[in-house]
Amino acid sequence: MPAVDKIFFEVMSGSKDNNIRFSELQKLLETLGFSCRIKGDHFIYYKNGVDEIINIQPSGNKAKPYQVKQVRNIILKYQMEV
C-alpha cells in the first residue's frame, strides 16, 4: 500500500479521482485525525473542528470520484496536511 504522502498527493492533484482505492482514502482520513463509524456499507468520518461529515461508500475496491473530490475540498477548506 502506498505511503500516506503519496495518497495525499494523488487526492490533492485531482487527476486520479477515478483510481483512488477505497482503503487508501480511509487510511488518509484516519491519518488526518478523522474518526469513523460504520452503518451498513456507509463509512462516516467526523472530526472535532470540522463542521462537515464525510460519508463514503466503496465502489468495488475503489472510492467514488465525487467522494474523493469532497474529501479534497474539505482538506483545502481546513488547510489540513499529513
PyMOL Python script that loads the backbone (N, CA, C, O; Angstrom):
from pymol import cmd

cmd.read_pdbstr("""\
ATOM      1  N   MET A   1       0.847  -1.186   0.000  1.00  0.00           N
ATOM      2  CA  MET A   1       0.000   0.000   0.000  1.00  0.00           C
ATOM      3  C   MET A   1       0.890   1.246   0.000  1.00  0.00           C
ATOM      4  O   MET A   1       1.870   1.306   0.742  1.00  0.00           O
ATOM      5  N   PRO A   2       0.557   2.228  -0.818  1.00  0.00           N
ATOM      6  CA  PRO A   2       1.391   3.425  -0.915  1.00  0.00           C
ATOM      7  C   PRO A   2       1.440   4.202   0.398  1.00  0.00           C
ATOM      8  O   PRO A   2       0.548   4.102   1.240  1.00  0.00           O
ATOM      9  N   ALA A   3       2.499   4.971   0.539  1.00  0.00           N
ATOM     10  CA  ALA A   3       2.650   5.821   1.717  1.00  0.00           C
ATOM     11  C   ALA A   3       1.556   6.885   1.721  1.00  0.00           C
ATOM     12  O   ALA A   3       1.017   7.251   0.677  1.00  0.00           O
ATOM     13  N   VAL A   4       1.246   7.364   2.907  1.00  0.00           N
ATOM     14  CA  VAL A   4       0.181   8.355   3.058  1.00  0.00           C
ATOM     15  C   VAL A   4       0.498   9.626   2.271  1.00  0.00           C
ATOM     16  O   VAL A   4      -0.408  10.259   1.729  1.00  0.00           O
ATOM     17  N   ASP A   5       1.786  10.006   2.204  1.00  0.00           N
ATOM     18  CA  ASP A   5       2.161  11.205   1.445  1.00  0.00           C
ATOM     19  C   ASP A   5       1.777  11.071  -0.023  1.00  0.00           C
ATOM     20  O   ASP A   5       1.294  12.025  -0.634  1.00  0.00           O
ATOM     21  N   LYS A   6       1.989   9.894  -0.584  1.00  0.00           N
ATOM     22  CA  LYS A   6       1.650   9.649  -1.986  1.00  0.00           C
ATOM     23  C   LYS A   6       0.128   9.701  -2.184  1.00  0.00           C
ATOM     24  O   LYS A   6      -0.360  10.283  -3.153  1.00  0.00           O
ATOM     25  N   ILE A   7      -0.606   9.092  -1.263  1.00  0.00           N
ATOM     26  CA  ILE A   7      -2.071   9.116  -1.350  1.00  0.00           C
ATOM     27  C   ILE A   7      -2.563  10.560  -1.259  1.00  0.00           C
ATOM     28  O   ILE A   7      -3.433  10.975  -2.025  1.00  0.00           O
ATOM     29  N   PHE A   8      -2.004  11.321  -0.322  1.00  0.00           N
ATOM     30  CA  PHE A   8      -2.379  12.731  -0.154  1.00  0.00           C
ATOM     31  C   PHE A   8      -2.149  13.489  -1.452  1.00  0.00           C
ATOM     32  O   PHE A   8      -3.018  14.243  -1.890  1.00  0.00           O
ATOM     33  N   PHE A   9      -0.978  13.297  -2.080  1.00  0.00           N
ATOM     34  CA  PHE A   9      -0.664  13.980  -3.332  1.00  0.00           C
ATOM     35  C   PHE A   9      -1.641  13.594  -4.436  1.00  0.00           C
ATOM     36  O   PHE A   9      -2.080  14.452  -5.201  1.00  0.00           O
ATOM     37  N   GLU A  10      -1.987  12.300  -4.527  1.00  0.00           N
ATOM     38  CA  GLU A  10      -2.907  11.843  -5.569  1.00  0.00           C
ATOM     39  C   GLU A  10      -4.305  12.435  -5.375  1.00  0.00           C
ATOM     40  O   GLU A  10      -4.959  12.830  -6.340  1.00  0.00           O
ATOM     41  N   VAL A  11      -4.754  12.491  -4.113  1.00  0.00           N
ATOM     42  CA  VAL A  11      -6.078  13.071  -3.837  1.00  0.00           C
ATOM     43  C   VAL A  11      -6.066  14.566  -4.153  1.00  0.00           C
ATOM     44  O   VAL A  11      -7.002  15.083  -4.763  1.00  0.00           O
ATOM     45  N   MET A  12      -5.004  15.256  -3.738  1.00  0.00           N
ATOM     46  CA  MET A  12      -4.951  16.708  -3.926  1.00  0.00           C
ATOM     47  C   MET A  12      -4.709  17.102  -5.377  1.00  0.00           C
ATOM     48  O   MET A  12      -5.086  18.203  -5.777  1.00  0.00           O
ATOM     49  N   SER A  13      -4.092  16.234  -6.180  1.00  0.00           N
ATOM     50  CA  SER A  13      -3.831  16.579  -7.576  1.00  0.00           C
ATOM     51  C   SER A  13      -5.120  16.643  -8.385  1.00  0.00           C
ATOM     52  O   SER A  13      -5.222  17.430  -9.326  1.00  0.00           O
ATOM     53  N   GLY A  14      -6.103  15.825  -8.028  1.00  0.00           N
ATOM     54  CA  GLY A  14      -7.371  15.830  -8.737  1.00  0.00           C
ATOM     55  C   GLY A  14      -7.352  15.097 -10.061  1.00  0.00           C
ATOM     56  O   GLY A  14      -8.381  15.006 -10.730  1.00  0.00           O
ATOM     57  N   SER A  15      -6.206  14.574 -10.452  1.00  0.00           N
ATOM     58  CA  SER A  15      -6.116  13.907 -11.751  1.00  0.00           C
ATOM     59  C   SER A  15      -6.371  12.406 -11.671  1.00  0.00           C
ATOM     60  O   SER A  15      -6.508  11.750 -12.704  1.00  0.00           O
ATOM     61  N   LYS A  16      -6.436  11.849 -10.455  1.00  0.00           N
ATOM     62  CA  LYS A  16      -6.601  10.408 -10.312  1.00  0.00           C
ATOM     63  C   LYS A  16      -7.839  10.055  -9.496  1.00  0.00           C
ATOM     64  O   LYS A  16      -7.868   9.010  -8.845  1.00  0.00           O
ATOM     65  N   ASP A  17      -8.846  10.895  -9.519  1.00  0.00           N
ATOM     66  CA  ASP A  17     -10.036  10.649  -8.696  1.00  0.00           C
ATOM     67  C   ASP A  17     -10.685   9.300  -8.992  1.00  0.00           C
ATOM     68  O   ASP A  17     -11.283   8.696  -8.101  1.00  0.00           O
ATOM     69  N   ASN A  18     -10.576   8.821 -10.230  1.00  0.00           N
ATOM     70  CA  ASN A  18     -11.180   7.536 -10.603  1.00  0.00           C
ATOM     71  C   ASN A  18     -10.358   6.340 -10.137  1.00  0.00           C
ATOM     72  O   ASN A  18     -10.859   5.215 -10.138  1.00  0.00           O
ATOM     73  N   ASN A  19      -9.110   6.559  -9.740  1.00  0.00           N
ATOM     74  CA  ASN A  19      -8.219   5.442  -9.431  1.00  0.00           C
ATOM     75  C   ASN A  19      -7.723   5.426  -7.991  1.00  0.00           C
ATOM     76  O   ASN A  19      -6.682   4.829  -7.715  1.00  0.00           O
ATOM     77  N   ILE A  20      -8.428   6.057  -7.075  1.00  0.00           N
ATOM     78  CA  ILE A  20      -8.060   6.024  -5.662  1.00  0.00           C
ATOM     79  C   ILE A  20      -8.744   4.813  -5.028  1.00  0.00           C
ATOM     80  O   ILE A  20      -9.964   4.668  -5.103  1.00  0.00           O
ATOM     81  N   ARG A  21      -7.962   3.965  -4.416  1.00  0.00           N
ATOM     82  CA  ARG A  21      -8.534   2.807  -3.730  1.00  0.00           C
ATOM     83  C   ARG A  21      -9.282   3.267  -2.488  1.00  0.00           C
ATOM     84  O   ARG A  21      -8.873   4.218  -1.822  1.00  0.00           O
ATOM     85  N   PHE A  22     -10.375   2.590  -2.185  1.00  0.00           N
ATOM     86  CA  PHE A  22     -11.182   2.929  -1.024  1.00  0.00           C
ATOM     87  C   PHE A  22     -10.353   2.832   0.260  1.00  0.00           C
ATOM     88  O   PHE A  22     -10.445   3.697   1.131  1.00  0.00           O
ATOM     89  N   SER A  23      -9.548   1.779   0.369  1.00  0.00           N
ATOM     90  CA  SER A  23      -8.726   1.590   1.569  1.00  0.00           C
ATOM     91  C   SER A  23      -7.688   2.711   1.714  1.00  0.00           C
ATOM     92  O   SER A  23      -7.347   3.095   2.832  1.00  0.00           O
ATOM     93  N   GLU A  24      -7.190   3.231   0.597  1.00  0.00           N
ATOM     94  CA  GLU A  24      -6.231   4.336   0.645  1.00  0.00           C
ATOM     95  C   GLU A  24      -6.901   5.613   1.147  1.00  0.00           C
ATOM     96  O   GLU A  24      -6.321   6.354   1.942  1.00  0.00           O
ATOM     97  N   LEU A  25      -8.124   5.867   0.681  1.00  0.00           N
ATOM     98  CA  LEU A  25      -8.858   7.051   1.136  1.00  0.00           C
ATOM     99  C   LEU A  25      -9.148   6.940   2.632  1.00  0.00           C
ATOM    100  O   LEU A  25      -9.059   7.930   3.358  1.00  0.00           O
ATOM    101  N   GLN A  26      -9.494   5.741   3.090  1.00  0.00           N
ATOM    102  CA  GLN A  26      -9.725   5.531   4.516  1.00  0.00           C
ATOM    103  C   GLN A  26      -8.453   5.794   5.318  1.00  0.00           C
ATOM    104  O   GLN A  26      -8.496   6.442   6.364  1.00  0.00           O
ATOM    105  N   LYS A  27      -7.332   5.296   4.830  1.00  0.00           N
ATOM    106  CA  LYS A  27      -6.050   5.489   5.516  1.00  0.00           C
ATOM    107  C   LYS A  27      -5.714   6.975   5.606  1.00  0.00           C
ATOM    108  O   LYS A  27      -5.234   7.437   6.641  1.00  0.00           O
ATOM    109  N   LEU A  28      -5.960   7.723   4.537  1.00  0.00           N
ATOM    110  CA  LEU A  28      -5.695   9.158   4.532  1.00  0.00           C
ATOM    111  C   LEU A  28      -6.557   9.870   5.574  1.00  0.00           C
ATOM    112  O   LEU A  28      -6.056  10.689   6.344  1.00  0.00           O
ATOM    113  N   LEU A  29      -7.846   9.559   5.596  1.00  0.00           N
ATOM    114  CA  LEU A  29      -8.743  10.205   6.552  1.00  0.00           C
ATOM    115  C   LEU A  29      -8.337   9.892   7.991  1.00  0.00           C
ATOM    116  O   LEU A  29      -8.374  10.771   8.852  1.00  0.00           O
ATOM    117  N   GLU A  30      -7.953   8.658   8.252  1.00  0.00           N
ATOM    118  CA  GLU A  30      -7.528   8.284   9.602  1.00  0.00           C
ATOM    119  C   GLU A  30      -6.237   8.997   9.989  1.00  0.00           C
ATOM    120  O   GLU A  30      -6.075   9.400  11.141  1.00  0.00           O
ATOM    121  N   THR A  31      -5.320   9.157   9.039  1.00  0.00           N
ATOM    122  CA  THR A  31      -4.073   9.868   9.293  1.00  0.00           C
ATOM    123  C   THR A  31      -4.336  11.348   9.583  1.00  0.00           C
ATOM    124  O   THR A  31      -3.624  11.966  10.375  1.00  0.00           O
ATOM    125  N   LEU A  32      -5.355  11.907   8.945  1.00  0.00           N
ATOM    126  CA  LEU A  32      -5.714  13.310   9.171  1.00  0.00           C
ATOM    127  C   LEU A  32      -6.461  13.513  10.487  1.00  0.00           C
ATOM    128  O   LEU A  32      -6.784  14.647  10.840  1.00  0.00           O
ATOM    129  N   GLY A  33      -6.739  12.439  11.212  1.00  0.00           N
ATOM    130  CA  GLY A  33      -7.345  12.551  12.531  1.00  0.00           C
ATOM    131  C   GLY A  33      -8.844  12.356  12.581  1.00  0.00           C
ATOM    132  O   GLY A  33      -9.477  12.670  13.589  1.00  0.00           O
ATOM    133  N   PHE A  34      -9.426  11.839  11.496  1.00  0.00           N
ATOM    134  CA  PHE A  34     -10.866  11.590  11.469  1.00  0.00           C
ATOM    135  C   PHE A  34     -11.185  10.280  12.189  1.00  0.00           C
ATOM    136  O   PHE A  34     -10.409   9.326  12.136  1.00  0.00           O
ATOM    137  N   SER A  35     -12.317  10.249  12.849  1.00  0.00           N
ATOM    138  CA  SER A  35     -12.839   9.023  13.459  1.00  0.00           C
ATOM    139  C   SER A  35     -13.906   8.460  12.533  1.00  0.00           C
ATOM    140  O   SER A  35     -14.501   9.190  11.740  1.00  0.00           O
ATOM    141  N   CYS A  36     -14.144   7.162  12.636  1.00  0.00           N
ATOM    142  CA  CYS A  36     -15.077   6.509  11.724  1.00  0.00           C
ATOM    143  C   CYS A  36     -16.128   5.728  12.493  1.00  0.00           C
ATOM    144  O   CYS A  36     -15.844   5.094  13.509  1.00  0.00           O
ATOM    145  N   ARG A  37     -17.347   5.791  11.980  1.00  0.00           N
ATOM    146  CA  ARG A  37     -18.385   4.862  12.422  1.00  0.00           C
ATOM    147  C   ARG A  37     -18.973   4.251  11.154  1.00  0.00           C
ATOM    148  O   ARG A  37     -19.020   4.896  10.107  1.00  0.00           O
ATOM    149  N   ILE A  38     -19.414   3.023  11.259  1.00  0.00           N
ATOM    150  CA  ILE A  38     -19.877   2.289  10.081  1.00  0.00           C
ATOM    151  C   ILE A  38     -21.343   1.959  10.254  1.00  0.00           C
ATOM    152  O   ILE A  38     -21.774   1.477  11.302  1.00  0.00           O
ATOM    153  N   LYS A  39     -22.105   2.231   9.197  1.00  0.00           N
ATOM    154  CA  LYS A  39     -23.527   1.916   9.180  1.00  0.00           C
ATOM    155  C   LYS A  39     -23.815   1.245   7.838  1.00  0.00           C
ATOM    156  O   LYS A  39     -23.976   1.920   6.822  1.00  0.00           O
ATOM    157  N   GLY A  40     -23.878  -0.081   7.841  1.00  0.00           N
ATOM    158  CA  GLY A  40     -24.035  -0.808   6.584  1.00  0.00           C
ATOM    159  C   GLY A  40     -22.762  -0.688   5.776  1.00  0.00           C
ATOM    160  O   GLY A  40     -21.678  -1.001   6.269  1.00  0.00           O
ATOM    161  N   ASP A  41     -22.885  -0.230   4.521  1.00  0.00           N
ATOM    162  CA  ASP A  41     -21.687  -0.008   3.709  1.00  0.00           C
ATOM    163  C   ASP A  41     -21.285   1.467   3.691  1.00  0.00           C
ATOM    164  O   ASP A  41     -20.458   1.875   2.875  1.00  0.00           O
ATOM    165  N   HIS A  42     -21.866   2.265   4.585  1.00  0.00           N
ATOM    166  CA  HIS A  42     -21.525   3.679   4.710  1.00  0.00           C
ATOM    167  C   HIS A  42     -20.470   3.848   5.798  1.00  0.00           C
ATOM    168  O   HIS A  42     -20.670   3.441   6.942  1.00  0.00           O
ATOM    169  N   PHE A  43     -19.364   4.442   5.432  1.00  0.00           N
ATOM    170  CA  PHE A  43     -18.301   4.753   6.371  1.00  0.00           C
ATOM    171  C   PHE A  43     -18.377   6.252   6.630  1.00  0.00           C
ATOM    172  O   PHE A  43     -18.131   7.055   5.730  1.00  0.00           O
ATOM    173  N   ILE A  44     -18.714   6.623   7.846  1.00  0.00           N
ATOM    174  CA  ILE A  44     -18.988   8.013   8.184  1.00  0.00           C
ATOM    175  C   ILE A  44     -17.825   8.542   9.019  1.00  0.00           C
ATOM    176  O   ILE A  44     -17.575   8.071  10.128  1.00  0.00           O
ATOM    177  N   TYR A  45     -17.119   9.528   8.465  1.00  0.00           N
ATOM    178  CA  TYR A  45     -15.939  10.103   9.125  1.00  0.00           C
ATOM    179  C   TYR A  45     -16.283  11.479   9.672  1.00  0.00           C
ATOM    180  O   TYR A  45     -16.965  12.274   9.026  1.00  0.00           O
ATOM    181  N   TYR A  46     -15.793  11.739  10.880  1.00  0.00           N
ATOM    182  CA  TYR A  46     -16.032  13.022  11.543  1.00  0.00           C
ATOM    183  C   TYR A  46     -14.798  13.392  12.351  1.00  0.00           C
ATOM    184  O   TYR A  46     -13.987  12.538  12.711  1.00  0.00           O
ATOM    185  N   LYS A  47     -14.676  14.691  12.628  1.00  0.00           N
ATOM    186  CA  LYS A  47     -13.516  15.189  13.366  1.00  0.00           C
ATOM    187  C   LYS A  47     -13.913  16.457  14.093  1.00  0.00           C
ATOM    188  O   LYS A  47     -14.645  17.285  13.552  1.00  0.00           O
ATOM    189  N   ASN A  48     -13.435  16.611  15.315  1.00  0.00           N
ATOM    190  CA  ASN A  48     -13.671  17.854  16.051  1.00  0.00           C
ATOM    191  C   ASN A  48     -13.050  19.019  15.286  1.00  0.00           C
ATOM    192  O   ASN A  48     -11.925  18.923  14.797  1.00  0.00           O
ATOM    193  N   GLY A  49     -13.790  20.112  15.189  1.00  0.00           N
ATOM    194  CA  GLY A  49     -13.301  21.284  14.480  1.00  0.00           C
ATOM    195  C   GLY A  49     -13.656  21.297  13.003  1.00  0.00           C
ATOM    196  O   GLY A  49     -13.421  22.294  12.320  1.00  0.00           O
ATOM    197  N   VAL A  50     -14.219  20.204  12.500  1.00  0.00           N
ATOM    198  CA  VAL A  50     -14.642  20.130  11.092  1.00  0.00           C
ATOM    199  C   VAL A  50     -16.163  20.001  11.094  1.00  0.00           C
ATOM    200  O   VAL A  50     -16.714  19.035  11.623  1.00  0.00           O
ATOM    201  N   ASP A  51     -16.830  20.979  10.499  1.00  0.00           N
ATOM    202  CA  ASP A  51     -18.292  21.003  10.507  1.00  0.00           C
ATOM    203  C   ASP A  51     -18.908  19.906   9.644  1.00  0.00           C
ATOM    204  O   ASP A  51     -19.967  19.372   9.975  1.00  0.00           O
ATOM    205  N   GLU A  52     -18.244  19.571   8.538  1.00  0.00           N
ATOM    206  CA  GLU A  52     -18.783  18.592   7.605  1.00  0.00           C
ATOM    207  C   GLU A  52     -18.546  17.170   8.104  1.00  0.00           C
ATOM    208  O   GLU A  52     -17.569  16.888   8.798  1.00  0.00           O
ATOM    209  N   ILE A  53     -19.455  16.297   7.737  1.00  0.00           N
ATOM    210  CA  ILE A  53     -19.300  14.872   7.965  1.00  0.00           C
ATOM    211  C   ILE A  53     -19.042  14.238   6.604  1.00  0.00           C
ATOM    212  O   ILE A  53     -19.725  14.551   5.628  1.00  0.00           O
ATOM    213  N   ILE A  54     -18.065  13.354   6.540  1.00  0.00           N
ATOM    214  CA  ILE A  54     -17.704  12.706   5.281  1.00  0.00           C
ATOM    215  C   ILE A  54     -18.322  11.313   5.279  1.00  0.00           C
ATOM    216  O   ILE A  54     -18.017  10.487   6.139  1.00  0.00           O
ATOM    217  N   ASN A  55     -19.189  11.061   4.309  1.00  0.00           N
ATOM    218  CA  ASN A  55     -19.872   9.784   4.178  1.00  0.00           C
ATOM    219  C   ASN A  55     -19.388   9.144   2.884  1.00  0.00           C
ATOM    220  O   ASN A  55     -19.700   9.630   1.797  1.00  0.00           O
ATOM    221  N   ILE A  56     -18.627   8.053   2.994  1.00  0.00           N
ATOM    222  CA  ILE A  56     -18.096   7.410   1.795  1.00  0.00           C
ATOM    223  C   ILE A  56     -18.539   5.952   1.744  1.00  0.00           C
ATOM    224  O   ILE A  56     -18.747   5.315   2.777  1.00  0.00           O
ATOM    225  N   GLN A  57     -18.682   5.433   0.517  1.00  0.00           N
ATOM    226  CA  GLN A  57     -19.013   4.036   0.287  1.00  0.00           C
ATOM    227  C   GLN A  57     -18.079   3.516  -0.804  1.00  0.00           C
ATOM    228  O   GLN A  57     -17.721   4.252  -1.723  1.00  0.00           O
ATOM    229  N   PRO A  58     -17.689   2.252  -0.699  1.00  0.00           N
ATOM    230  CA  PRO A  58     -16.827   1.697  -1.746  1.00  0.00           C
ATOM    231  C   PRO A  58     -17.614   1.399  -3.024  1.00  0.00           C
ATOM    232  O   PRO A  58     -18.808   1.104  -2.991  1.00  0.00           O
ATOM    233  N   SER A  59     -16.911   1.487  -4.130  1.00  0.00           N
ATOM    234  CA  SER A  59     -17.444   1.055  -5.416  1.00  0.00           C
ATOM    235  C   SER A  59     -16.478  -0.024  -5.900  1.00  0.00           C
ATOM    236  O   SER A  59     -15.506   0.270  -6.596  1.00  0.00           O
ATOM    237  N   GLY A  60     -16.751  -1.266  -5.529  1.00  0.00           N
ATOM    238  CA  GLY A  60     -15.762  -2.322  -5.729  1.00  0.00           C
ATOM    239  C   GLY A  60     -14.656  -2.086  -4.721  1.00  0.00           C
ATOM    240  O   GLY A  60     -14.917  -1.997  -3.521  1.00  0.00           O
ATOM    241  N   ASN A  61     -13.409  -1.981  -5.199  1.00  0.00           N
ATOM    242  CA  ASN A  61     -12.308  -1.654  -4.285  1.00  0.00           C
ATOM    243  C   ASN A  61     -11.854  -0.204  -4.437  1.00  0.00           C
ATOM    244  O   ASN A  61     -10.858   0.203  -3.839  1.00  0.00           O
ATOM    245  N   LYS A  62     -12.581   0.570  -5.232  1.00  0.00           N
ATOM    246  CA  LYS A  62     -12.246   1.973  -5.482  1.00  0.00           C
ATOM    247  C   LYS A  62     -13.169   2.900  -4.697  1.00  0.00           C
ATOM    248  O   LYS A  62     -14.274   2.527  -4.304  1.00  0.00           O
ATOM    249  N   ALA A  63     -12.682   4.112  -4.483  1.00  0.00           N
ATOM    250  CA  ALA A  63     -13.515   5.162  -3.905  1.00  0.00           C
ATOM    251  C   ALA A  63     -14.263   5.842  -5.054  1.00  0.00           C
ATOM    252  O   ALA A  63     -13.756   5.910  -6.174  1.00  0.00           O
ATOM    253  N   LYS A  64     -15.444   6.335  -4.779  1.00  0.00           N
ATOM    254  CA  LYS A  64     -16.211   7.031  -5.809  1.00  0.00           C
ATOM    255  C   LYS A  64     -15.567   8.395  -6.074  1.00  0.00           C
ATOM    256  O   LYS A  64     -15.218   9.107  -5.132  1.00  0.00           O
ATOM    257  N   PRO A  65     -15.407   8.761  -7.352  1.00  0.00           N
ATOM    258  CA  PRO A  65     -14.701  10.004  -7.691  1.00  0.00           C
ATOM    259  C   PRO A  65     -15.283  11.257  -7.021  1.00  0.00           C
ATOM    260  O   PRO A  65     -14.528  12.126  -6.585  1.00  0.00           O
ATOM    261  N   TYR A  66     -16.610  11.355  -6.936  1.00  0.00           N
ATOM    262  CA  TYR A  66     -17.190  12.556  -6.333  1.00  0.00           C
ATOM    263  C   TYR A  66     -16.891  12.612  -4.833  1.00  0.00           C
ATOM    264  O   TYR A  66     -16.827  13.699  -4.258  1.00  0.00           O
ATOM    265  N   GLN A  67     -16.711  11.464  -4.200  1.00  0.00           N
ATOM    266  CA  GLN A  67     -16.382  11.448  -2.780  1.00  0.00           C
ATOM    267  C   GLN A  67     -14.918  11.834  -2.551  1.00  0.00           C
ATOM    268  O   GLN A  67     -14.593  12.470  -1.549  1.00  0.00           O
ATOM    269  N   VAL A  68     -14.035  11.448  -3.481  1.00  0.00           N
ATOM    270  CA  VAL A  68     -12.639  11.886  -3.413  1.00  0.00           C
ATOM    271  C   VAL A  68     -12.592  13.406  -3.523  1.00  0.00           C
ATOM    272  O   VAL A  68     -11.827  14.058  -2.813  1.00  0.00           O
ATOM    273  N   LYS A  69     -13.408  13.969  -4.408  1.00  0.00           N
ATOM    274  CA  LYS A  69     -13.452  15.425  -4.571  1.00  0.00           C
ATOM    275  C   LYS A  69     -13.973  16.096  -3.294  1.00  0.00           C
ATOM    276  O   LYS A  69     -13.468  17.149  -2.904  1.00  0.00           O
ATOM    277  N   GLN A  70     -14.962  15.508  -2.650  1.00  0.00           N
ATOM    278  CA  GLN A  70     -15.474  16.065  -1.392  1.00  0.00           C
ATOM    279  C   GLN A  70     -14.383  16.073  -0.329  1.00  0.00           C
ATOM    280  O   GLN A  70     -14.232  17.056   0.397  1.00  0.00           O
ATOM    281  N   VAL A  71     -13.630  14.997  -0.232  1.00  0.00           N
ATOM    282  CA  VAL A  71     -12.530  14.925   0.738  1.00  0.00           C
ATOM    283  C   VAL A  71     -11.493  15.998   0.423  1.00  0.00           C
ATOM    284  O   VAL A  71     -11.018  16.686   1.327  1.00  0.00           O
ATOM    285  N   ARG A  72     -11.138  16.144  -0.859  1.00  0.00           N
ATOM    286  CA  ARG A  72     -10.166  17.167  -1.270  1.00  0.00           C
ATOM    287  C   ARG A  72     -10.644  18.561  -0.881  1.00  0.00           C
ATOM    288  O   ARG A  72      -9.860  19.365  -0.378  1.00  0.00           O
ATOM    289  N   ASN A  73     -11.915  18.854  -1.107  1.00  0.00           N
ATOM    290  CA  ASN A  73     -12.442  20.180  -0.774  1.00  0.00           C
ATOM    291  C   ASN A  73     -12.391  20.450   0.728  1.00  0.00           C
ATOM    292  O   ASN A  73     -12.120  21.577   1.142  1.00  0.00           O
ATOM    293  N   ILE A  74     -12.645  19.440   1.539  1.00  0.00           N
ATOM    294  CA  ILE A  74     -12.570  19.612   2.993  1.00  0.00           C
ATOM    295  C   ILE A  74     -11.125  19.818   3.430  1.00  0.00           C
ATOM    296  O   ILE A  74     -10.853  20.644   4.302  1.00  0.00           O
ATOM    297  N   ILE A  75     -10.194  19.072   2.830  1.00  0.00           N
ATOM    298  CA  ILE A  75      -8.772  19.245   3.153  1.00  0.00           C
ATOM    299  C   ILE A  75      -8.342  20.675   2.816  1.00  0.00           C
ATOM    300  O   ILE A  75      -7.629  21.312   3.591  1.00  0.00           O
ATOM    301  N   LEU A  76      -8.774  21.170   1.668  1.00  0.00           N
ATOM    302  CA  LEU A  76      -8.425  22.533   1.272  1.00  0.00           C
ATOM    303  C   LEU A  76      -9.070  23.573   2.190  1.00  0.00           C
ATOM    304  O   LEU A  76      -8.417  24.531   2.603  1.00  0.00           O
ATOM    305  N   LYS A  77     -10.331  23.385   2.503  1.00  0.00           N
ATOM    306  CA  LYS A  77     -11.066  24.342   3.340  1.00  0.00           C
ATOM    307  C   LYS A  77     -10.430  24.488   4.715  1.00  0.00           C
ATOM    308  O   LYS A  77     -10.317  25.598   5.235  1.00  0.00           O
ATOM    309  N   TYR A  78     -10.017  23.375   5.304  1.00  0.00           N
ATOM    310  CA  TYR A  78      -9.455  23.398   6.652  1.00  0.00           C
ATOM    311  C   TYR A  78      -7.921  23.379   6.649  1.00  0.00           C
ATOM    312  O   TYR A  78      -7.297  23.252   7.702  1.00  0.00           O
ATOM    313  N   GLN A  79      -7.333  23.503   5.484  1.00  0.00           N
ATOM    314  CA  GLN A  79      -5.876  23.569   5.299  1.00  0.00           C
ATOM    315  C   GLN A  79      -5.170  22.456   6.075  1.00  0.00           C
ATOM    316  O   GLN A  79      -4.253  22.715   6.855  1.00  0.00           O
ATOM    317  N   MET A  80      -5.606  21.227   5.851  1.00  0.00           N
ATOM    318  CA  MET A  80      -5.022  20.060   6.523  1.00  0.00           C
ATOM    319  C   MET A  80      -3.787  19.585   5.782  1.00  0.00           C
ATOM    320  O   MET A  80      -3.677  19.733   4.564  1.00  0.00           O
ATOM    321  N   GLU A  81      -2.865  19.014   6.531  1.00  0.00           N
ATOM    322  CA  GLU A  81      -1.659  18.427   5.962  1.00  0.00           C
ATOM    323  C   GLU A  81      -1.351  17.127   6.679  1.00  0.00           C
ATOM    324  O   GLU A  81      -1.735  16.936   7.833  1.00  0.00           O
ATOM    325  N   VAL A  82      -0.647  16.224   5.981  1.00  0.00           N
ATOM    326  CA  VAL A  82      -0.250  14.960   6.630  1.00  0.00           C
ATOM    327  C   VAL A  82       1.111  15.120   7.260  1.00  0.00           C
ATOM    328  O   VAL A  82       1.630  14.177   7.857  1.00  0.00           O
TER     329      VAL A  82
END
""", "prot")
cmd.dss("prot")
cmd.show_as("cartoon", "prot")
cmd.util.cbc("prot")
cmd.orient("prot")
